Amino acid sequence: MNPGAKIEKAQLLAEYPPLMSDTGGIASGDAFNVGVSYPPMQKLVGKLDYADYKASDTASGKVDTRKFWLTLIFNY
C-alpha cells in the first residue's frame, strides 16, 4: 500500500519500496518515490514525479540515480 493524500483536486503519493530480485532475494537497492497529480482541465491531468534510487552494490555496476519527470495525460 502506498501512502497518499488528496488536497482539493491534487493527489499526492509517496512510497519507499525495497527492491529485490525475483529469484534469490538479492537486494538491488532502495528507492524513494514521490509524486503529485492535478487535473487543470476536465480531460487533462498533469503529473510531477521524483524518484531517488540508492544502489545497494555499486561494484556490480549499479549507480545511484535521481530523476524528475513531468507527464501530461489527455483523456478523450
All heavy atoms as a GROMACS GRO file, in nm:
protein
  582
    1MET      N    1   0.083  -0.118   0.000
    1MET     CA    2   0.000   0.000   0.000
    1MET      C    3   0.088   0.125   0.000
    1MET      O    4   0.184   0.134   0.074
    1MET     CB    5  -0.090  -0.002   0.123
    1MET     CG    6  -0.190   0.109   0.123
    1MET     SD    7  -0.313   0.075   0.249
    1MET     CE    8  -0.310   0.229   0.331
    2ASN      N    9   0.054   0.219  -0.083
    2ASN     CA   10   0.130   0.343  -0.093
    2ASN      C   11   0.057   0.454  -0.016
    2ASN      O   12  -0.061   0.476  -0.039
    2ASN     CB   13   0.146   0.385  -0.238
    2ASN     CG   14   0.221   0.282  -0.318
    2ASN    OD1   15   0.304   0.211  -0.265
    2ASN    ND2   16   0.192   0.273  -0.445
    3PRO      N   17   0.127   0.523   0.072
    3PRO     CA   18   0.063   0.633   0.142
    3PRO      C   19   0.034   0.747   0.046
    3PRO      O   20   0.111   0.775  -0.045
    3PRO     CB   21   0.164   0.674   0.248
    3PRO     CG   22   0.292   0.617   0.206
    3PRO     CD   23   0.264   0.503   0.114
    4GLY      N   24  -0.077   0.812   0.065
    4GLY     CA   25  -0.113   0.923  -0.021
    4GLY      C   26  -0.214   1.012   0.048
    4GLY      O   27  -0.265   0.982   0.155
    5ALA      N   28  -0.242   1.125  -0.016
    5ALA     CA   29  -0.339   1.219   0.037
    5ALA      C   30  -0.401   1.294  -0.080
    5ALA      O   31  -0.344   1.301  -0.187
    5ALA     CB   32  -0.271   1.316   0.132
    6LYS      N   33  -0.518   1.347  -0.056
    6LYS     CA   34  -0.585   1.428  -0.156
    6LYS      C   35  -0.613   1.564  -0.095
    6LYS      O   36  -0.671   1.573   0.014
    6LYS     CB   37  -0.712   1.359  -0.203
    6LYS     CG   38  -0.772   1.425  -0.323
    6LYS     CD   39  -0.876   1.338  -0.388
    6LYS     CE   40  -0.918   1.403  -0.518
    6LYS     NZ   41  -1.001   1.318  -0.598
    7ILE      N   42  -0.570   1.668  -0.165
    7ILE     CA   43  -0.595   1.805  -0.122
    7ILE      C   44  -0.664   1.876  -0.237
    7ILE      O   45  -0.603   1.894  -0.343
    7ILE     CB   46  -0.464   1.878  -0.085
    7ILE    CG1   47  -0.391   1.802   0.026
    7ILE    CG2   48  -0.492   2.022  -0.046
    7ILE    CD1   49  -0.252   1.852   0.055
    8GLU      N   50  -0.792   1.911  -0.216
    8GLU     CA   51  -0.873   1.966  -0.324
    8GLU      C   52  -0.871   1.867  -0.440
    8GLU      O   53  -0.905   1.752  -0.422
    8GLU     CB   54  -0.821   2.105  -0.366
    8GLU     CG   55  -0.825   2.208  -0.257
    8GLU     CD   56  -0.962   2.268  -0.232
    8GLU    OE1   57  -1.042   2.278  -0.327
    8GLU    OE2   58  -0.989   2.303  -0.117
    9LYS      N   59  -0.820   1.907  -0.558
    9LYS     CA   60  -0.813   1.817  -0.673
    9LYS      C   61  -0.677   1.747  -0.684
    9LYS      O   62  -0.661   1.656  -0.764
    9LYS     CB   63  -0.836   1.894  -0.802
    9LYS     CG   64  -0.974   1.950  -0.819
    9LYS     CD   65  -0.980   2.017  -0.956
    9LYS     CE   66  -1.104   2.093  -0.981
    9LYS     NZ   67  -1.100   2.157  -1.114
   10ALA      N   68  -0.579   1.791  -0.607
   10ALA     CA   69  -0.443   1.735  -0.617
   10ALA      C   70  -0.434   1.602  -0.543
   10ALA      O   71  -0.486   1.586  -0.432
   10ALA     CB   72  -0.341   1.832  -0.559
   11GLN      N   73  -0.369   1.505  -0.605
   11GLN     CA   74  -0.345   1.373  -0.544
   11GLN      C   75  -0.196   1.361  -0.515
   11GLN      O   76  -0.115   1.374  -0.607
   11GLN     CB   77  -0.390   1.263  -0.640
   11GLN     CG   78  -0.372   1.123  -0.588
   11GLN     CD   79  -0.475   1.087  -0.482
   11GLN    OE1   80  -0.588   1.130  -0.486
   11GLN    NE2   81  -0.434   1.008  -0.386
   12LEU      N   82  -0.158   1.337  -0.391
   12LEU     CA   83  -0.019   1.322  -0.351
   12LEU      C   84   0.008   1.175  -0.319
   12LEU      O   85  -0.071   1.111  -0.251
   12LEU     CB   86   0.011   1.406  -0.227
   12LEU     CG   87  -0.028   1.554  -0.234
   12LEU    CD1   88  -0.016   1.618  -0.098
   12LEU    CD2   89   0.057   1.626  -0.336
   13LEU      N   90   0.121   1.124  -0.368
   13LEU     CA   91   0.158   0.984  -0.343
   13LEU      C   92   0.305   0.977  -0.304
   13LEU      O   93   0.387   1.053  -0.355
   13LEU     CB   94   0.134   0.899  -0.467
   13LEU     CG   95  -0.010   0.886  -0.514
   13LEU    CD1   96  -0.014   0.819  -0.650
   13LEU    CD2   97  -0.090   0.806  -0.414
   14ALA      N   98   0.339   0.882  -0.218
   14ALA     CA   99   0.478   0.858  -0.179
   14ALA      C  100   0.496   0.710  -0.150
   14ALA      O  101   0.404   0.643  -0.104
   14ALA     CB  102   0.514   0.940  -0.055
   15GLU      N  103   0.616   0.659  -0.178
   15GLU     CA  104   0.648   0.520  -0.145
   15GLU      C  105   0.798   0.504  -0.124
   15GLU      O  106   0.878   0.580  -0.178
   15GLU     CB  107   0.597   0.423  -0.252
   15GLU     CG  108   0.663   0.438  -0.386
   15GLU     CD  109   0.612   0.337  -0.488
   15GLU    OE1  110   0.552   0.235  -0.450
   15GLU    OE2  111   0.634   0.360  -0.607
   16TYR      N  112   0.833   0.407  -0.044
   16TYR     CA  113   0.973   0.376  -0.016
   16TYR      C  114   0.989   0.224  -0.025
   16TYR      O  115   0.992   0.155   0.076
   16TYR     CB  116   1.012   0.427   0.122
   16TYR     CG  117   1.159   0.413   0.151
   16TYR    CD1  118   1.251   0.500   0.095
   16TYR    CD2  119   1.206   0.313   0.234
   16TYR    CE1  120   1.385   0.488   0.121
   16TYR    CE2  121   1.341   0.300   0.261
   16TYR     CZ  122   1.430   0.387   0.204
   16TYR     OH  123   1.563   0.375   0.230
   17PRO      N  124   0.994   0.170  -0.148
   17PRO     CA  125   1.000   0.024  -0.162
   17PRO      C  126   1.143  -0.030  -0.162
   17PRO      O  127   1.231   0.026  -0.229
   17PRO     CB  128   0.937   0.001  -0.300
   17PRO     CG  129   0.975   0.123  -0.376
   17PRO     CD  130   0.976   0.237  -0.276
   18PRO      N  131   1.170  -0.136  -0.088
   18PRO     CA  132   1.299  -0.204  -0.104
   18PRO      C  133   1.293  -0.284  -0.234
   18PRO      O  134   1.190  -0.342  -0.267
   18PRO     CB  135   1.306  -0.297   0.017
   18PRO     CG  136   1.164  -0.320   0.055
   18PRO     CD  137   1.088  -0.196   0.015
   19LEU      N  138   1.398  -0.282  -0.311
   19LEU     CA  139   1.400  -0.351  -0.440
   19LEU      C  140   1.475  -0.483  -0.427
   19LEU      O  141   1.590  -0.486  -0.387
   19LEU     CB  142   1.464  -0.262  -0.546
   19LEU     CG  143   1.398  -0.125  -0.562
   19LEU    CD1  144   1.476  -0.038  -0.659
   19LEU    CD2  145   1.254  -0.139  -0.607
   20MET      N  146   1.406  -0.593  -0.461
   20MET     CA  147   1.464  -0.728  -0.451
   20MET      C  148   1.449  -0.798  -0.586
   20MET      O  149   1.355  -0.774  -0.660
   20MET     CB  150   1.389  -0.809  -0.345
   20MET     CG  151   1.383  -0.746  -0.208
   20MET     SD  152   1.542  -0.743  -0.127
   20MET     CE  153   1.551  -0.909  -0.070
   21SER      N  154   1.541  -0.889  -0.614
   21SER     CA  155   1.531  -0.968  -0.737
   21SER      C  156   1.415  -1.067  -0.726
   21SER      O  157   1.374  -1.105  -0.616
   21SER     CB  158   1.662  -1.042  -0.763
   21SER     OG  159   1.684  -1.138  -0.662
   22ASP      N  160   1.363  -1.109  -0.842
   22ASP     CA  161   1.253  -1.206  -0.843
   22ASP      C  162   1.296  -1.342  -0.790
   22ASP      O  163   1.218  -1.414  -0.731
   22ASP     CB  164   1.197  -1.222  -0.984
   22ASP     CG  165   1.120  -1.099  -1.029
   22ASP    OD1  166   1.076  -1.021  -0.943
   22ASP    OD2  167   1.103  -1.082  -1.151
   23THR      N  168   1.421  -1.378  -0.815
   23THR     CA  169   1.472  -1.506  -0.767
   23THR      C  170   1.594  -1.483  -0.679
   23THR      O  171   1.677  -1.398  -0.708
   23THR     CB  172   1.511  -1.598  -0.884
   23THR    OG1  173   1.609  -1.533  -0.965
   23THR    CG2  174   1.391  -1.632  -0.970
   24GLY      N  175   1.603  -1.555  -0.573
   24GLY     CA  176   1.719  -1.546  -0.485
   24GLY      C  177   1.711  -1.440  -0.378
   24GLY      O  178   1.794  -1.436  -0.288
   25GLY      N  179   1.615  -1.350  -0.386
   25GLY     CA  180   1.600  -1.247  -0.284
   25GLY      C  181   1.720  -1.155  -0.270
   25GLY      O  182   1.753  -1.111  -0.161
   26ILE      N  183   1.787  -1.125  -0.381
   26ILE     CA  184   1.906  -1.039  -0.379
   26ILE      C  185   1.862  -0.894  -0.376
   26ILE      O  186   1.783  -0.850  -0.460
   26ILE     CB  187   1.996  -1.067  -0.500
   26ILE    CG1  188   2.040  -1.212  -0.500
   26ILE    CG2  189   2.115  -0.972  -0.503
   26ILE    CD1  190   2.103  -1.258  -0.630
   27ALA      N  191   1.913  -0.817  -0.281
   27ALA     CA  192   1.878  -0.675  -0.269
   27ALA      C  193   1.940  -0.595  -0.384
   27ALA      O  194   2.059  -0.610  -0.413
   27ALA     CB  195   1.924  -0.620  -0.136
   28SER      N  196   1.859  -0.514  -0.449
   28SER     CA  197   1.908  -0.430  -0.558
   28SER      C  198   1.923  -0.285  -0.516
   28SER      O  199   1.977  -0.204  -0.591
   28SER     CB  200   1.810  -0.435  -0.676
   28SER     OG  201   1.801  -0.566  -0.725
   29GLY      N  202   1.872  -0.250  -0.400
   29GLY     CA  203   1.881  -0.112  -0.352
   29GLY      C  204   1.748  -0.067  -0.296
   29GLY      O  205   1.657  -0.146  -0.273
   30ASP      N  206   1.739   0.062  -0.273
   30ASP     CA  207   1.617   0.124  -0.221
   30ASP      C  208   1.578   0.239  -0.312
   30ASP      O  209   1.663   0.302  -0.375
   30ASP     CB  210   1.641   0.179  -0.080
   30ASP     CG  211   1.667   0.070   0.021
   30ASP    OD1  212   1.585  -0.024   0.028
   30ASP    OD2  213   1.769   0.077   0.091
   31ALA      N  214   1.450   0.268  -0.315
   31ALA     CA  215   1.401   0.380  -0.394
   31ALA      C  216   1.302   0.460  -0.311
   31ALA      O  217   1.224   0.405  -0.234
   31ALA     CB  218   1.334   0.331  -0.522
   32PHE      N  219   1.307   0.590  -0.327
   32PHE     CA  220   1.209   0.680  -0.267
   32PHE      C  221   1.138   0.750  -0.382
   32PHE      O  222   1.204   0.813  -0.466
   32PHE     CB  223   1.276   0.781  -0.174
   32PHE     CG  224   1.181   0.888  -0.126
   32PHE    CD1  225   1.081   0.856  -0.035
   32PHE    CD2  226   1.190   1.018  -0.172
   32PHE    CE1  227   0.992   0.954   0.009
   32PHE    CE2  228   1.103   1.115  -0.128
   32PHE     CZ  229   1.003   1.083  -0.037
   33ASN      N  230   1.007   0.737  -0.389
   33ASN     CA  231   0.930   0.796  -0.497
   33ASN      C  232   0.822   0.886  -0.438
   33ASN      O  233   0.754   0.848  -0.343
   33ASN     CB  234   0.862   0.687  -0.582
   33ASN     CG  235   0.962   0.585  -0.632
   33ASN    OD1  236   1.070   0.618  -0.676
   33ASN    ND2  237   0.925   0.459  -0.624
   34VAL      N  238   0.806   1.003  -0.497
   34VAL     CA  239   0.701   1.095  -0.454
   34VAL      C  240   0.645   1.163  -0.579
   34VAL      O  241   0.717   1.186  -0.676
   34VAL     CB  242   0.754   1.198  -0.352
   34VAL    CG1  243   0.860   1.287  -0.412
   34VAL    CG2  244   0.643   1.279  -0.292
   35GLY      N  245   0.515   1.187  -0.577
   35GLY     CA  246   0.454   1.249  -0.693
   35GLY      C  247   0.326   1.323  -0.658
   35GLY      O  248   0.265   1.300  -0.553
   36VAL      N  249   0.288   1.412  -0.747
   36VAL     CA  250   0.163   1.485  -0.733
   36VAL      C  251   0.096   1.490  -0.869
   36VAL      O  252   0.163   1.506  -0.972
   36VAL     CB  253   0.186   1.627  -0.676
   36VAL    CG1  254   0.274   1.711  -0.767
   36VAL    CG2  255   0.055   1.697  -0.650
   37SER      N  256  -0.034   1.468  -0.870
   37SER     CA  257  -0.109   1.481  -0.995
   37SER      C  258  -0.222   1.582  -0.972
   37SER      O  259  -0.276   1.594  -0.862
   37SER     CB  260  -0.165   1.347  -1.041
   37SER     OG  261  -0.256   1.296  -0.948
   38TYR      N  262  -0.255   1.655  -1.079
   38TYR     CA  263  -0.356   1.760  -1.069
   38TYR      C  264  -0.424   1.775  -1.203
   38TYR      O  265  -0.357   1.785  -1.306
   38TYR     CB  266  -0.291   1.892  -1.028
   38TYR     CG  267  -0.392   2.003  -1.010
   38TYR    CD1  268  -0.465   2.014  -0.893
   38TYR    CD2  269  -0.413   2.095  -1.112
   38TYR    CE1  270  -0.559   2.115  -0.877
   38TYR    CE2  271  -0.507   2.196  -1.096
   38TYR     CZ  272  -0.579   2.206  -0.978
   38TYR     OH  273  -0.672   2.305  -0.963
   39PRO      N  274  -0.558   1.776  -1.204
   39PRO     CA  275  -0.630   1.796  -1.330
   39PRO      C  276  -0.662   1.945  -1.352
   39PRO      O  277  -0.759   1.996  -1.297
   39PRO     CB  278  -0.758   1.715  -1.308
   39PRO     CG  279  -0.782   1.723  -1.161
   39PRO     CD  280  -0.646   1.732  -1.098
   40PRO      N  281  -0.583   2.017  -1.432
   40PRO     CA  282  -0.611   2.160  -1.454
   40PRO      C  283  -0.737   2.183  -1.539
   40PRO      O  284  -0.797   2.290  -1.532
   40PRO     CB  285  -0.487   2.211  -1.526
   40PRO     CG  286  -0.430   2.092  -1.592
   40PRO     CD  287  -0.464   1.976  -1.504
   41MET      N  288  -0.773   2.083  -1.619
   41MET     CA  289  -0.893   2.090  -1.702
   41MET      C  290  -0.966   1.956  -1.693
   41MET      O  291  -0.908   1.858  -1.645
   41MET     CB  292  -0.855   2.119  -1.848
   41MET     CG  293  -0.784   2.251  -1.866
   41MET     SD  294  -0.706   2.272  -2.026
   41MET     CE  295  -0.835   2.238  -2.139
   42GLN      N  296  -1.088   1.950  -1.743
   42GLN     CA  297  -1.170   1.830  -1.728
   42GLN      C  298  -1.105   1.707  -1.790
   42GLN      O  299  -1.108   1.599  -1.732
   42GLN     CB  300  -1.307   1.851  -1.791
   42GLN     CG  301  -1.399   1.733  -1.771
   42GLN     CD  302  -1.538   1.758  -1.827
   42GLN    OE1  303  -1.565   1.864  -1.880
   42GLN    NE2  304  -1.624   1.661  -1.813
   43LYS      N  305  -1.042   1.716  -1.906
   43LYS     CA  306  -0.986   1.599  -1.973
   43LYS      C  307  -0.833   1.594  -1.968
   43LYS      O  308  -0.772   1.512  -2.034
   43LYS     CB  309  -1.032   1.596  -2.119
   43LYS     CG  310  -1.182   1.577  -2.131
   43LYS     CD  311  -1.222   1.559  -2.274
   43LYS     CE  312  -1.369   1.528  -2.282
   43LYS     NZ  313  -1.404   1.461  -2.404
   44LEU      N  314  -0.771   1.680  -1.889
   44LEU     CA  315  -0.626   1.686  -1.883
   44LEU      C  316  -0.578   1.667  -1.739
   44LEU      O  317  -0.632   1.727  -1.646
   44LEU     CB  318  -0.577   1.822  -1.936
   44LEU     CG  319  -0.427   1.842  -1.945
   44LEU    CD1  320  -0.367   1.750  -2.052
   44LEU    CD2  321  -0.396   1.986  -1.978
   45VAL      N  322  -0.478   1.580  -1.721
   45VAL     CA  323  -0.416   1.558  -1.590
   45VAL      C  324  -0.266   1.581  -1.604
   45VAL      O  325  -0.202   1.529  -1.696
   45VAL     CB  326  -0.441   1.414  -1.538
   45VAL    CG1  327  -0.369   1.390  -1.406
   45VAL    CG2  328  -0.589   1.387  -1.523
   46GLY      N  329  -0.209   1.660  -1.515
   46GLY     CA  330  -0.065   1.682  -1.510
   46GLY      C  331  -0.006   1.608  -1.391
   46GLY      O  332  -0.066   1.606  -1.284
   47LYS      N  333   0.109   1.547  -1.411
   47LYS     CA  334   0.176   1.474  -1.302
   47LYS      C  335   0.322   1.518  -1.294
   47LYS      O  336   0.389   1.531  -1.396
   47LYS     CB  337   0.173   1.324  -1.327
   47LYS     CG  338   0.035   1.262  -1.318
   47LYS     CD  339   0.037   1.115  -1.350
   47LYS     CE  340   0.114   1.039  -1.244
   47LYS     NZ  341   0.119   0.896  -1.268
   48LEU      N  342   0.371   1.540  -1.174
   48LEU     CA  343   0.511   1.569  -1.149
   48LEU      C  344   0.560   1.461  -1.053
   48LEU      O  345   0.502   1.442  -0.946
   48LEU     CB  346   0.530   1.707  -1.088
   48LEU     CG  347   0.673   1.748  -1.054
   48LEU    CD1  348   0.758   1.753  -1.181
   48LEU    CD2  349   0.675   1.881  -0.982
   49ASP      N  350   0.666   1.391  -1.092
   49ASP     CA  351   0.719   1.280  -1.012
   49ASP      C  352   0.868   1.299  -0.986
   49ASP      O  353   0.940   1.360  -1.067
   49ASP     CB  354   0.699   1.147  -1.086
   49ASP     CG  355   0.554   1.109  -1.098
   49ASP    OD1  356   0.492   1.080  -0.994
   49ASP    OD2  357   0.503   1.107  -1.211
   50TYR      N  358   0.912   1.244  -0.872
   50TYR     CA  359   1.053   1.244  -0.836
   50TYR      C  360   1.087   1.105  -0.784
   50TYR      O  361   1.010   1.046  -0.707
   50TYR     CB  362   1.081   1.347  -0.726
   50TYR     CG  363   1.220   1.338  -0.667
   50TYR    CD1  364   1.330   1.381  -0.738
   50TYR    CD2  365   1.240   1.283  -0.541
   50TYR    CE1  366   1.458   1.372  -0.685
   50TYR    CE2  367   1.366   1.274  -0.486
   50TYR     CZ  368   1.474   1.318  -0.559
   50TYR     OH  369   1.600   1.309  -0.507
   51ALA      N  370   1.199   1.051  -0.828
   51ALA     CA  371   1.246   0.920  -0.780
   51ALA      C  372   1.393   0.931  -0.742
   51ALA      O  373   1.472   0.994  -0.812
   51ALA     CB  374   1.228   0.815  -0.888
   52ASP      N  375   1.428   0.869  -0.630
   52ASP     CA  376   1.566   0.868  -0.580
   52ASP      C  377   1.603   0.723  -0.552
   52ASP      O  378   1.551   0.662  -0.458
   52ASP     CB  379   1.577   0.952  -0.454
   52ASP     CG  380   1.720   0.970  -0.406
   52ASP    OD1  381   1.812   0.913  -0.468
   52ASP    OD2  382   1.739   1.041  -0.307
   53TYR      N  383   1.690   0.666  -0.635
   53TYR     CA  384   1.732   0.526  -0.623
   53TYR      C  385   1.871   0.520  -0.562
   53TYR      O  386   1.964   0.588  -0.610
   53TYR     CB  387   1.731   0.459  -0.760
   53TYR     CG  388   1.798   0.324  -0.763
   53TYR    CD1  389   1.739   0.214  -0.703
   53TYR    CD2  390   1.921   0.307  -0.826
   53TYR    CE1  391   1.801   0.089  -0.705
   53TYR    CE2  392   1.984   0.183  -0.828
   53TYR     CZ  393   1.923   0.076  -0.768
   53TYR     OH  394   1.985  -0.046  -0.770
   54LYS      N  395   1.888   0.441  -0.458
   54LYS     CA  396   2.018   0.417  -0.394
   54LYS      C  397   2.057   0.273  -0.420
   54LYS      O  398   1.992   0.181  -0.372
   54LYS     CB  399   2.010   0.441  -0.244
   54LYS     CG  400   1.966   0.579  -0.204
   54LYS     CD  401   2.075   0.680  -0.227
   54LYS     CE  402   2.030   0.813  -0.168
   54LYS     NZ  403   2.094   0.924  -0.227
   55ALA      N  404   2.163   0.253  -0.497
   55ALA     CA  405   2.210   0.118  -0.530
   55ALA      C  406   2.270   0.053  -0.406
   55ALA      O  407   2.339   0.117  -0.328
   55ALA     CB  408   2.314   0.125  -0.641
   56SER      N  409   2.244  -0.076  -0.389
   56SER     CA  410   2.298  -0.146  -0.272
   56SER      C  411   2.439  -0.196  -0.298
   56SER      O  412   2.516  -0.214  -0.204
   56SER     CB  413   2.207  -0.262  -0.233
   56SER     OG  414   2.200  -0.355  -0.339
   57ASP      N  415   2.474  -0.220  -0.424
   57ASP     CA  416   2.606  -0.274  -0.457
   57ASP      C  417   2.660  -0.203  -0.580
   57ASP      O  418   2.634  -0.243  -0.693
   57ASP     CB  419   2.595  -0.425  -0.484
   57ASP     CG  420   2.729  -0.489  -0.514
   57ASP    OD1  421   2.834  -0.423  -0.495
   57ASP    OD2  422   2.729  -0.605  -0.557
   58THR      N  423   2.735  -0.095  -0.559
   58THR     CA  424   2.788  -0.019  -0.672
   58THR      C  425   2.896  -0.095  -0.747
   58THR      O  426   2.924  -0.064  -0.863
   58THR     CB  427   2.842   0.117  -0.626
   58THR    OG1  428   2.940   0.096  -0.524
   58THR    CG2  429   2.731   0.205  -0.572
   59ALA      N  430   2.956  -0.195  -0.685
   59ALA     CA  431   3.059  -0.275  -0.753
   59ALA      C  432   3.001  -0.354  -0.870
   59ALA      O  433   3.072  -0.391  -0.962
   59ALA     CB  434   3.126  -0.369  -0.653
   60SER      N  435   2.871  -0.381  -0.867
   60SER     CA  436   2.807  -0.459  -0.973
   60SER      C  437   2.769  -0.371  -1.092
   60SER      O  438   2.709  -0.418  -1.188
   60SER     CB  439   2.683  -0.530  -0.921
   60SER     OG  440   2.586  -0.435  -0.884
   61GLY      N  441   2.804  -0.243  -1.088
   61GLY     CA  442   2.772  -0.153  -1.198
   61GLY      C  443   2.647  -0.071  -1.176
   61GLY      O  444   2.614   0.014  -1.259
   62LYS      N  445   2.576  -0.093  -1.067
   62LYS     CA  446   2.457  -0.013  -1.037
   62LYS      C  447   2.501   0.123  -0.986
   62LYS      O  448   2.601   0.134  -0.916
   62LYS     CB  449   2.371  -0.083  -0.934
   62LYS     CG  450   2.318  -0.216  -0.978
   62LYS     CD  451   2.238  -0.281  -0.866
   62LYS     CE  452   2.203  -0.422  -0.903
   62LYS     NZ  453   2.254  -0.518  -0.809
   63VAL      N  454   2.427   0.226  -1.022
   63VAL     CA  455   2.461   0.362  -0.977
   63VAL      C  456   2.340   0.427  -0.912
   63VAL      O  457   2.225   0.400  -0.947
   63VAL     CB  458   2.510   0.450  -1.094
   63VAL    CG1  459   2.640   0.397  -1.150
   63VAL    CG2  460   2.406   0.459  -1.204
   64ASP      N  461   2.366   0.514  -0.816
   64ASP     CA  462   2.260   0.593  -0.755
   64ASP      C  463   2.202   0.686  -0.863
   64ASP      O  464   2.276   0.741  -0.945
   64ASP     CB  465   2.314   0.677  -0.640
   64ASP     CG  466   2.360   0.592  -0.523
   64ASP    OD1  467   2.331   0.470  -0.521
   64ASP    OD2  468   2.426   0.647  -0.433
   65THR      N  469   2.071   0.703  -0.862
   65THR     CA  470   2.006   0.782  -0.966
   65THR      C  471   1.894   0.866  -0.906
   65THR      O  472   1.818   0.817  -0.823
   65THR     CB  473   1.945   0.690  -1.075
   65THR    OG1  474   2.047   0.604  -1.124
   65THR    CG2  475   1.888   0.769  -1.189
   66ARG      N  476   1.886   0.991  -0.950
   66ARG     CA  477   1.775   1.080  -0.912
   66ARG      C  478   1.712   1.133  -1.040
   66ARG      O  479   1.784   1.177  -1.130
   66ARG     CB  480   1.825   1.197  -0.829
   66ARG     CG  481   1.872   1.158  -0.694
   66ARG     CD  482   1.906   1.282  -0.613
   66ARG     NE  483   1.967   1.241  -0.490
   66ARG     CZ  484   2.086   1.282  -0.448
   66ARG    NH1  485   2.155   1.368  -0.519
   66ARG    NH2  486   2.133   1.239  -0.335
   67LYS      N  487   1.579   1.132  -1.046
   67LYS     CA  488   1.510   1.180  -1.166
   67LYS      C  489   1.382   1.253  -1.130
   67LYS      O  490   1.312   1.215  -1.038
   67LYS     CB  491   1.474   1.064  -1.258
   67LYS     CG  492   1.594   0.996  -1.318
   67LYS     CD  493   1.555   0.897  -1.423
   67LYS     CE  494   1.683   0.837  -1.480
   67LYS     NZ  495   1.662   0.762  -1.597
   68PHE      N  496   1.354   1.359  -1.208
   68PHE     CA  497   1.227   1.429  -1.207
   68PHE      C  498   1.164   1.408  -1.343
   68PHE      O  499   1.235   1.403  -1.444
   68PHE     CB  500   1.247   1.580  -1.191
   68PHE     CG  501   1.268   1.626  -1.051
   68PHE    CD1  502   1.396   1.652  -1.005
   68PHE    CD2  503   1.161   1.647  -0.966
   68PHE    CE1  504   1.418   1.697  -0.876
   68PHE    CE2  505   1.182   1.692  -0.837
   68PHE     CZ  506   1.310   1.717  -0.792
   69TRP      N  507   1.032   1.398  -1.351
   69TRP     CA  508   0.968   1.398  -1.481
   69TRP      C  509   0.828   1.453  -1.470
   69TRP      O  510   0.763   1.448  -1.366
   69TRP     CB  511   0.971   1.261  -1.549
   69TRP     CG  512   0.897   1.150  -1.483
   69TRP    CD1  513   0.770   1.108  -1.512
   69TRP    CD2  514   0.944   1.066  -1.379
   69TRP    NE1  515   0.735   1.002  -1.433
   69TRP    CE2  516   0.841   0.973  -1.349
   69TRP    CE3  517   1.063   1.057  -1.307
   69TRP    CZ2  518   0.854   0.878  -1.251
   69TRP    CZ3  519   1.074   0.962  -1.209
   69TRP    CH2  520   0.972   0.873  -1.183
   70LEU      N  521   0.784   1.510  -1.582
   70LEU     CA  522   0.652   1.570  -1.594
   70LEU      C  523   0.575   1.491  -1.698
   70LEU      O  524   0.627   1.462  -1.806
   70LEU     CB  525   0.665   1.716  -1.636
   70LEU     CG  526   0.536   1.790  -1.668
   70LEU    CD1  527   0.451   1.806  -1.542
   70LEU    CD2  528   0.568   1.926  -1.727
   71THR      N  529   0.451   1.458  -1.667
   71THR     CA  530   0.366   1.383  -1.759
   71THR      C  531   0.233   1.458  -1.774
   71THR      O  532   0.177   1.504  -1.676
   71THR     CB  533   0.335   1.243  -1.703
   71THR    OG1  534   0.457   1.177  -1.670
   71THR    CG2  535   0.257   1.160  -1.802
   72LEU      N  536   0.187   1.468  -1.898
   72LEU     CA  537   0.055   1.521  -1.926
   72LEU      C  538  -0.029   1.410  -1.986
   72LEU      O  539   0.015   1.343  -2.080
   72LEU     CB  540   0.062   1.640  -2.021
   72LEU     CG  541   0.134   1.763  -1.968
   72LEU    CD1  542   0.147   1.867  -2.077
   72LEU    CD2  543   0.059   1.820  -1.848
   73ILE      N  544  -0.148   1.389  -1.933
   73ILE     CA  545  -0.238   1.284  -1.981
   73ILE      C  546  -0.367   1.350  -2.030
   73ILE      O  547  -0.433   1.422  -1.954
   73ILE     CB  548  -0.270   1.184  -1.868
   73ILE    CG1  549  -0.141   1.124  -1.815
   73ILE    CG2  550  -0.366   1.076  -1.918
   73ILE    CD1  551  -0.158   1.049  -1.683
   74PHE      N  552  -0.399   1.327  -2.156
   74PHE     CA  553  -0.522   1.378  -2.213
   74PHE      C  554  -0.619   1.262  -2.232
   74PHE      O  555  -0.589   1.166  -2.302
   74PHE     CB  556  -0.495   1.448  -2.347
   74PHE     CG  557  -0.618   1.506  -2.409
   74PHE    CD1  558  -0.676   1.621  -2.357
   74PHE    CD2  559  -0.679   1.445  -2.517
   74PHE    CE1  560  -0.791   1.674  -2.412
   74PHE    CE2  561  -0.794   1.496  -2.574
   74PHE     CZ  562  -0.849   1.612  -2.522
   75ASN      N  563  -0.734   1.270  -2.170
   75ASN     CA  564  -0.837   1.168  -2.180
   75ASN      C  565  -0.944   1.216  -2.278
   75ASN      O  566  -1.001   1.323  -2.260
   75ASN     CB  567  -0.902   1.140  -2.044
   75ASN     CG  568  -0.803   1.088  -1.945
   75ASN    OD1  569  -0.744   0.984  -1.965
   75ASN    ND2  570  -0.784   1.162  -1.838
   76TYR      N  571  -0.969   1.138  -2.380
   76TYR     CA  572  -1.071   1.178  -2.478
   76TYR      C  573  -1.181   1.076  -2.487
   76TYR      O  574  -1.177   0.970  -2.438
   76TYR     CB  575  -1.009   1.203  -2.615
   76TYR     CG  576  -0.933   1.088  -2.670
   76TYR    CD1  577  -0.995   0.996  -2.754
   76TYR    CD2  578  -0.798   1.069  -2.637
   76TYR    CE1  579  -0.923   0.889  -2.806
   76TYR    CE2  580  -0.728   0.962  -2.689
   76TYR     CZ  581  -0.791   0.874  -2.773
   76TYR     OH  582  -0.721   0.768  -2.824
   0.00000   0.00000   0.00000
